[in-house]
Structures are given as structure tokens and as C-alpha cells.
Amino acid sequence: MGEFTDKIKGAGNQVAGNLKQGSANERVREEGAAQEMKGKGQELKGKVKGVINKL
């Protein structure tokens, strides 16, 4: 995947994770926290790719 794709998918996972964390169901809240962390990782991966591509 490219830099832009990673950043977009990361942002989407962060938003979905935040929404899940507002649930009354504890399991869904835990999934939301994990999904948000996954999104942060994807976004970081995209940023790293961007830096590497500029070198």
C-alpha cells in the first residue's frame, strides 16, 4: 500500500474505534480501543513511507 492509502485507512480505523468505544457493551469498547491503536499504527506507517520516499 502507498503512503496515502495507509494514512486514510489509519484515520478510518481511528474513527471507527472511537465510535465503538462509546458503546454500552464492554467487549465492543475493547474492540474499539484495539481498532483505534491499529489505526494509529497504520497512520504512522504512512508517515514513515512518506519520509522514506522523500529521501
C-alpha positions as CSV (number, residue, x, y, z in Angstrom):
1,M,0.0,0.0,0.0
2,G,1.1,3.5,-0.5
3,E,1.6,6.4,1.9
4,F,-1.7,8.0,1.2
5,T,-3.7,4.7,1.4
6,D,-2.1,3.9,4.8
7,K,-2.9,7.3,6.2
8,I,-6.6,7.1,5.0
9,K,-7.1,3.6,6.4
10,G,-5.5,4.6,9.6
11,A,-7.8,7.6,10.0
12,G,-10.8,5.4,9.2
13,N,-9.8,2.8,11.8
14,Q,-9.3,5.5,14.4
15,V,-12.8,7.0,13.8
16,A,-14.4,3.5,13.9
17,G,-12.6,2.7,17.0
18,N,-13.7,5.9,18.7
19,L,-17.3,5.2,17.8
20,K,-17.1,1.7,19.2
21,Q,-15.7,3.0,22.5
22,G,-18.9,4.8,23.1
23,S,-20.8,1.5,23.2
24,A,-22.6,0.2,26.3
25,N,-21.1,-3.3,25.6
26,E,-17.7,-3.8,27.2
27,R,-16.4,-6.1,24.5
28,V,-17.3,-3.6,21.8
29,R,-15.5,-0.9,23.7
30,E,-12.4,-3.1,23.9
31,E,-12.5,-3.8,20.2
32,G,-12.8,-0.1,19.6
33,A,-9.7,0.6,21.6
34,A,-7.8,-2.0,19.7
35,Q,-9.1,-0.7,16.4
36,E,-8.0,2.8,17.3
37,M,-4.5,1.6,18.1
38,K,-4.4,-0.2,14.8
39,G,-5.4,3.0,13.0
40,K,-2.6,4.9,14.8
41,G,-0.1,2.3,13.6
42,Q,-1.3,2.5,10.0
43,E,-1.2,6.3,10.0
44,L,2.4,6.2,11.4
45,K,3.3,3.6,8.8
46,G,2.0,6.0,6.1
47,K,4.0,8.9,7.5
48,V,7.2,6.8,7.6
49,K,6.7,5.8,4.0
50,G,6.3,9.5,3.1
51,V,9.6,10.4,4.8
52,I,11.4,7.5,3.2
53,N,10.1,8.4,-0.3
54,K,11.4,12.0,0.2
55,L,15.0,10.8,0.9
